[in-house]
Amino acid sequence: MNRKVSVGDGIETTWFKSSYSDSSNPSDCVEIAVSSGTILVRDSKNAQGPRLSIASAAWADFLRGTGRE
């Protein structure tokens, strides 16, 4: 599922749900979005809440470490 919303700077961002989300509770997962060289991470249950901002290079390192490139 993808949702497009503004991140507060007037730029529309598309959020993607984790492919590992529990299908029995579709709102209980993590979502990510790509924004200007950073990856944004948020809790899908609190879409207006805080977001974690991770540099794209650090995200790529994380994915390599998990084997999910």
MOPAC internal coordinates of N, CA, C and O (Angstrom, degrees):
PM7 1SCF
backbone

  N    0.0000 0     0.00 0     0.00 0    0    0    0
  C    1.4367 1     0.00 0     0.00 0    1    0    0
  C    1.5262 1   108.69 1     0.00 0    2    1    0
  O    1.2310 1   120.18 1   -44.44 1    3    2    1
  N    1.2878 1   117.26 1   135.56 1    3    2    1
  C    1.4553 1   123.18 1   178.12 1    5    3    2
  C    1.5218 1   108.70 1  -118.57 1    6    5    3
  O    1.2310 1   120.97 1   -40.46 1    7    6    5
  N    1.3270 1   115.74 1   139.54 1    7    6    5
  C    1.4582 1   120.34 1   175.53 1    9    7    6
  C    1.5113 1   108.49 1  -130.89 1   10    9    7
  O    1.2310 1   120.68 1   -47.39 1   11   10    9
  N    1.3345 1   116.30 1   132.61 1   11   10    9
  C    1.4548 1   120.64 1   178.57 1   13   11   10
  C    1.5204 1   108.91 1  -103.00 1   14   13   11
  O    1.2310 1   121.13 1   -55.00 1   15   14   13
  N    1.3257 1   115.43 1   125.00 1   15   14   13
  C    1.4559 1   121.41 1   177.87 1   17   15   14
  C    1.5192 1   109.17 1  -145.61 1   18   17   15
  O    1.2310 1   120.84 1   -18.64 1   19   18   17
  N    1.3077 1   116.01 1   161.36 1   19   18   17
  C    1.4541 1   121.13 1   176.60 1   21   19   18
  C    1.5207 1   108.92 1   -78.68 1   22   21   19
  O    1.2310 1   120.07 1   -36.80 1   23   22   21
  N    1.3247 1   117.46 1   143.20 1   23   22   21
  C    1.4666 1   121.23 1   177.00 1   25   23   22
  C    1.5232 1   111.23 1   -94.47 1   26   25   23
  O    1.2310 1   120.12 1  -166.25 1   27   26   25
  N    1.3219 1   117.37 1    13.75 1   27   26   25
  C    1.4528 1   120.35 1   176.80 1   29   27   26
  C    1.5035 1   113.83 1   102.04 1   30   29   27
  O    1.2310 1   119.81 1   168.18 1   31   30   29
  N    1.3190 1   117.97 1   -11.82 1   31   30   29
  C    1.4595 1   120.15 1  -179.74 1   33   31   30
  C    1.5205 1   110.88 1  -109.79 1   34   33   31
  O    1.2310 1   120.40 1  -165.23 1   35   34   33
  N    1.3272 1   116.84 1    14.77 1   35   34   33
  C    1.4590 1   121.52 1   179.20 1   37   35   34
  C    1.5168 1   113.94 1    84.56 1   38   37   35
  O    1.2310 1   119.86 1   175.09 1   39   38   37
  N    1.3331 1   117.87 1    -4.91 1   39   38   37
  C    1.4568 1   121.67 1   179.66 1   41   39   38
  C    1.5170 1   108.68 1   -94.20 1   42   41   39
  O    1.2310 1   120.62 1   -51.89 1   43   42   41
  N    1.3228 1   116.42 1   128.11 1   43   42   41
  C    1.4509 1   120.37 1   178.90 1   45   43   42
  C    1.5190 1   110.37 1   -76.77 1   46   45   43
  O    1.2310 1   120.67 1   -47.43 1   47   46   45
  N    1.3135 1   116.32 1   132.57 1   47   46   45
  C    1.4573 1   122.73 1  -177.69 1   49   47   46
  C    1.5172 1   109.22 1  -120.84 1   50   49   47
  O    1.2310 1   120.51 1   -41.06 1   51   50   49
  N    1.3149 1   116.63 1   138.94 1   51   50   49
  C    1.4558 1   121.34 1   177.56 1   53   51   50
  C    1.5209 1   108.96 1   -98.48 1   54   53   51
  O    1.2310 1   120.93 1   -56.01 1   55   54   53
  N    1.3206 1   115.84 1   123.99 1   55   54   53
  C    1.4614 1   122.62 1   179.82 1   57   55   54
  C    1.5146 1   109.29 1   -98.51 1   58   57   55
  O    1.2310 1   120.63 1   -40.93 1   59   58   57
  N    1.3354 1   116.41 1   139.07 1   59   58   57
  C    1.4598 1   123.26 1  -179.69 1   61   59   58
  C    1.5204 1   109.05 1  -118.83 1   62   61   59
  O    1.2310 1   120.79 1   -46.18 1   63   62   61
  N    1.3175 1   116.10 1   133.82 1   63   62   61
  C    1.4635 1   120.02 1   175.48 1   65   63   62
  C    1.5182 1   110.05 1   -77.88 1   66   65   63
  O    1.2310 1   120.98 1   -30.38 1   67   66   65
  N    1.3025 1   115.72 1   149.62 1   67   66   65
  C    1.4527 1   121.56 1   176.65 1   69   67   66
  C    1.5242 1   110.23 1   -62.11 1   70   69   67
  O    1.2310 1   120.63 1   -40.14 1   71   70   69
  N    1.3127 1   116.40 1   139.86 1   71   70   69
  C    1.4711 1   120.28 1   177.09 1   73   71   70
  C    1.5258 1   110.35 1   -71.37 1   74   73   71
  O    1.2310 1   119.99 1   168.92 1   75   74   73
  N    1.3200 1   117.62 1   -11.08 1   75   74   73
  C    1.4650 1   121.95 1   178.41 1   77   75   74
  C    1.5300 1   112.39 1   -96.19 1   78   77   75
  O    1.2310 1   120.01 1  -169.30 1   79   78   77
  N    1.3356 1   117.59 1    10.70 1   79   78   77
  C    1.4578 1   120.46 1  -179.91 1   81   79   78
  C    1.5174 1   110.54 1   -62.90 1   82   81   79
  O    1.2310 1   121.08 1   -34.91 1   83   82   81
  N    1.3154 1   115.54 1   145.09 1   83   82   81
  C    1.4585 1   122.13 1   177.31 1   85   83   82
  C    1.5277 1   108.33 1   -73.19 1   86   85   83
  O    1.2310 1   119.70 1   -64.95 1   87   86   85
  N    1.3056 1   118.18 1   115.05 1   87   86   85
  C    1.4588 1   121.84 1  -176.09 1   89   87   86
  C    1.5280 1   112.78 1   -68.31 1   90   89   87
  O    1.2310 1   119.35 1   163.73 1   91   90   89
  N    1.3439 1   118.85 1   -16.27 1   91   90   89
  C    1.4616 1   120.57 1   178.35 1   93   91   90
  C    1.5280 1   111.36 1   -74.78 1   94   93   91
  O    1.2310 1   120.32 1   160.68 1   95   94   93
  N    1.3297 1   116.99 1   -19.32 1   95   94   93
  C    1.4562 1   121.57 1   177.03 1   97   95   94
  C    1.5252 1   107.86 1  -140.29 1   98   97   95
  O    1.2310 1   120.19 1   -96.49 1   99   98   97
  N    1.3394 1   117.23 1    83.51 1   99   98   97
  C    1.4656 1   120.69 1  -172.11 1  101   99   98
  C    1.5266 1   115.85 1   -63.17 1  102  101   99
  O    1.2310 1   119.40 1   164.66 1  103  102  101
  N    1.3182 1   118.75 1   -15.34 1  103  102  101
  C    1.4679 1   119.16 1   179.53 1  105  103  102
  C    1.5206 1   111.74 1   -93.95 1  106  105  103
  O    1.2310 1   119.98 1  -177.82 1  107  106  105
  N    1.3225 1   117.65 1     2.18 1  107  106  105
  C    1.4623 1   121.74 1  -176.61 1  109  107  106
  C    1.5235 1   110.16 1  -103.43 1  110  109  107
  O    1.2310 1   120.50 1  -102.67 1  111  110  109
  N    1.3301 1   116.65 1    77.33 1  111  110  109
  C    1.4613 1   119.31 1  -178.20 1  113  111  110
  C    1.5249 1   111.65 1  -161.14 1  114  113  111
  O    1.2310 1   121.77 1     3.06 1  115  114  113
  N    1.3065 1   114.21 1  -176.94 1  115  114  113
  C    1.4545 1   123.06 1   177.03 1  117  115  114
  C    1.5219 1   107.63 1  -104.17 1  118  117  115
  O    1.2310 1   120.49 1   -36.68 1  119  118  117
  N    1.3179 1   116.67 1   143.32 1  119  118  117
  C    1.4650 1   122.12 1   174.76 1  121  119  118
  C    1.5190 1   108.74 1  -120.89 1  122  121  119
  O    1.2310 1   120.95 1   -30.14 1  123  122  121
  N    1.3367 1   115.80 1   149.86 1  123  122  121
  C    1.4566 1   120.65 1   176.37 1  125  123  122
  C    1.5243 1   109.69 1  -127.56 1  126  125  123
  O    1.2310 1   121.06 1   -21.38 1  127  126  125
  N    1.3228 1   115.59 1   158.62 1  127  126  125
  C    1.4635 1   122.77 1   175.53 1  129  127  126
  C    1.5223 1   107.37 1  -147.23 1  130  129  127
  O    1.2310 1   120.67 1   -29.59 1  131  130  129
  N    1.3197 1   116.33 1   150.41 1  131  130  129
  C    1.4650 1   122.36 1   177.32 1  133  131  130
  C    1.5198 1   107.61 1  -101.91 1  134  133  131
  O    1.2310 1   120.59 1   -50.28 1  135  134  133
  N    1.3342 1   116.48 1   129.72 1  135  134  133
  C    1.4556 1   120.76 1  -178.15 1  137  135  134
  C    1.5284 1   110.11 1  -147.01 1  138  137  135
  O    1.2310 1   119.92 1   -70.11 1  139  138  137
  N    1.3011 1   117.76 1   109.89 1  139  138  137
  C    1.4710 1   124.01 1   172.82 1  141  139  138
  C    1.5319 1   114.77 1    44.15 1  142  141  139
  O    1.2310 1   120.35 1  -120.97 1  143  142  141
  N    1.3216 1   116.94 1    59.03 1  143  142  141
  C    1.4506 1   120.84 1   175.75 1  145  143  142
  C    1.5159 1   115.07 1    79.31 1  146  145  143
  O    1.2310 1   120.27 1  -173.38 1  147  146  145
  N    1.3208 1   117.09 1     6.62 1  147  146  145
  C    1.4576 1   121.21 1   177.11 1  149  147  146
  C    1.5226 1   109.80 1  -129.08 1  150  149  147
  O    1.2310 1   121.62 1   -21.41 1  151  150  149
  N    1.3094 1   114.50 1   158.59 1  151  150  149
  C    1.4546 1   121.34 1   174.07 1  153  151  150
  C    1.5220 1   106.26 1  -109.93 1  154  153  151
  O    1.2310 1   120.69 1   -50.89 1  155  154  153
  N    1.3103 1   116.29 1   129.11 1  155  154  153
  C    1.4592 1   121.74 1   177.48 1  157  155  154
  C    1.5228 1   108.14 1  -100.70 1  158  157  155
  O    1.2310 1   120.49 1   -40.82 1  159  158  157
  N    1.3223 1   116.67 1   139.18 1  159  158  157
  C    1.4606 1   122.48 1   179.60 1  161  159  158
  C    1.5205 1   107.52 1  -127.75 1  162  161  159
  O    1.2310 1   120.83 1   -43.95 1  163  162  161
  N    1.3405 1   116.02 1   136.05 1  163  162  161
  C    1.4668 1   119.84 1   178.24 1  165  163  162
  C    1.5245 1   110.35 1  -145.75 1  166  165  163
  O    1.2310 1   121.31 1   -16.11 1  167  166  165
  N    1.3087 1   115.11 1   163.89 1  167  166  165
  C    1.4572 1   123.33 1   174.88 1  169  167  166
  C    1.5233 1   107.34 1   -85.03 1  170  169  167
  O    1.2310 1   119.85 1   -56.00 1  171  170  169
  N    1.3264 1   117.90 1   124.00 1  171  170  169
  C    1.4681 1   120.30 1  -176.79 1  173  171  170
  C    1.5168 1   112.79 1   -64.94 1  174  173  171
  O    1.2310 1   119.87 1   157.68 1  175  174  173
  N    1.3359 1   117.86 1   -22.32 1  175  174  173
  C    1.4630 1   120.62 1   178.67 1  177  175  174
  C    1.5289 1   111.94 1   -76.04 1  178  177  175
  O    1.2310 1   120.64 1   165.06 1  179  178  177
  N    1.3295 1   116.39 1   -14.94 1  179  178  177
  C    1.4592 1   121.20 1  -178.35 1  181  179  178
  C    1.5243 1   108.99 1  -134.90 1  182  181  179
  O    1.2310 1   120.92 1  -114.37 1  183  182  181
  N    1.3219 1   115.84 1    65.63 1  183  182  181
  C    1.4658 1   121.78 1  -173.73 1  185  183  182
  C    1.5297 1   113.45 1   -59.30 1  186  185  183
  O    1.2310 1   119.57 1   152.84 1  187  186  185
  N    1.3183 1   118.43 1   -27.16 1  187  186  185
  C    1.4626 1   120.95 1   179.52 1  189  187  186
  C    1.5276 1   111.65 1   -93.43 1  190  189  187
  O    1.2310 1   120.27 1   179.11 1  191  190  189
  N    1.3137 1   117.10 1    -0.89 1  191  190  189
  C    1.4615 1   121.89 1  -176.98 1  193  191  190
  C    1.5136 1   112.87 1   -79.64 1  194  193  191
  O    1.2310 1   120.72 1    14.53 1  195  194  193
  N    1.3135 1   116.23 1  -165.47 1  195  194  193
  C    1.4690 1   121.39 1  -176.86 1  197  195  194
  C    1.5221 1   112.41 1   -64.18 1  198  197  195
  O    1.2310 1   121.69 1   -26.94 1  199  198  197
  N    1.3180 1   114.38 1   153.06 1  199  198  197
  C    1.4721 1   121.59 1   178.48 1  201  199  198
  C    1.5128 1   108.42 1  -127.66 1  202  201  199
  O    1.2310 1   121.53 1   -37.75 1  203  202  201
  N    1.3029 1   114.67 1   142.25 1  203  202  201
  C    1.4523 1   121.49 1   175.15 1  205  203  202
  C    1.5182 1   107.64 1   -93.65 1  206  205  203
  O    1.2310 1   119.94 1   -49.94 1  207  206  205
  N    1.3081 1   117.71 1   130.06 1  207  206  205
  C    1.4601 1   122.99 1   179.45 1  209  207  206
  C    1.5246 1   108.86 1  -108.65 1  210  209  207
  O    1.2310 1   120.61 1   -57.59 1  211  210  209
  N    1.3387 1   116.44 1   122.41 1  211  210  209
  C    1.4608 1   122.22 1  -176.51 1  213  211  210
  C    1.5242 1   108.93 1  -123.32 1  214  213  211
  O    1.2310 1   120.15 1   -47.87 1  215  214  213
  N    1.3241 1   117.31 1   132.13 1  215  214  213
  C    1.4655 1   120.74 1   177.67 1  217  215  214
  C    1.5324 1   109.41 1   -59.44 1  218  217  215
  O    1.2310 1   120.53 1   -37.46 1  219  218  217
  N    1.3203 1   116.60 1   142.54 1  219  218  217
  C    1.4706 1   121.41 1  -178.36 1  221  219  218
  C    1.5242 1   112.24 1   -54.89 1  222  221  219
  O    1.2310 1   119.91 1   140.08 1  223  222  221
  N    1.3381 1   117.77 1   -39.92 1  223  222  221
  C    1.4628 1   120.75 1  -179.96 1  225  223  222
  C    1.5315 1   110.77 1   -65.21 1  226  225  223
  O    1.2310 1   120.24 1   140.19 1  227  226  225
  N    1.3257 1   117.14 1   -39.81 1  227  226  225
  C    1.4670 1   120.82 1   178.20 1  229  227  226
  C    1.5218 1   110.52 1   -67.01 1  230  229  227
  O    1.2310 1   120.13 1   142.12 1  231  230  229
  N    1.3327 1   117.35 1   -37.88 1  231  230  229
  C    1.4710 1   121.36 1   177.37 1  233  231  230
  C    1.5343 1   109.90 1   -63.68 1  234  233  231
  O    1.2310 1   120.73 1   137.59 1  235  234  233
  N    1.3281 1   116.22 1   -42.41 1  235  234  233
  C    1.4686 1   120.14 1   178.91 1  237  235  234
  C    1.5364 1   110.25 1   -62.36 1  238  237  235
  O    1.2310 1   120.31 1   139.18 1  239  238  237
  N    1.3284 1   117.01 1   -40.82 1  239  238  237
  C    1.4682 1   120.83 1   176.01 1  241  239  238
  C    1.5236 1   110.81 1   -61.51 1  242  241  239
  O    1.2310 1   120.68 1   136.69 1  243  242  241
  N    1.3194 1   116.30 1   -43.31 1  243  242  241
  C    1.4670 1   121.13 1   178.07 1  245  243  242
  C    1.5318 1   110.59 1   -59.16 1  246  245  243
  O    1.2310 1   120.40 1   132.56 1  247  246  245
  N    1.3304 1   116.83 1   -47.44 1  247  246  245
  C    1.4737 1   120.18 1  -179.46 1  249  247  246
  C    1.5233 1   111.42 1   -62.91 1  250  249  247
  O    1.2310 1   120.59 1   139.47 1  251  250  249
  N    1.3224 1   116.48 1   -40.53 1  251  250  249
  C    1.4786 1   119.07 1   176.47 1  253  251  250
  C    1.5253 1   110.71 1   -59.88 1  254  253  251
  O    1.2310 1   120.65 1   139.01 1  255  254  253
  N    1.3062 1   116.36 1   -40.99 1  255  254  253
  C    1.4517 1   121.10 1  -179.43 1  257  255  254
  C    1.5214 1   113.10 1   -66.52 1  258  257  255
  O    1.2310 1   120.20 1   153.47 1  259  258  257
  N    1.3277 1   117.23 1   -26.53 1  259  258  257
  C    1.4575 1   120.69 1   179.64 1  261  259  258
  C    1.5239 1   111.76 1   -94.77 1  262  261  259
  O    1.2310 1   120.49 1   172.74 1  263  262  261
  N    1.3447 1   116.67 1    -7.26 1  263  262  261
  C    1.4688 1   120.27 1  -177.67 1  265  263  262
  C    1.5178 1   112.82 1    76.96 1  266  265  263
  O    1.2310 1   119.70 1  -161.03 1  267  266  265
  N    1.3702 1   118.17 1    18.97 1  267  266  265
  C    1.4654 1   122.97 1  -176.59 1  269  267  266
  C    1.5135 1   112.60 1  -111.66 1  270  269  267
  O    1.2310 1   118.83 1  -143.29 1  271  270  269
  N    1.3100 1   119.83 1    36.71 1  271  270  269
  C    1.4744 1   122.44 1  -178.70 1  273  271  270
  C    1.4983 1   111.64 1   -62.71 1  274  273  271
  O    1.2310 1   120.10 1   180.00 1  275  274  273

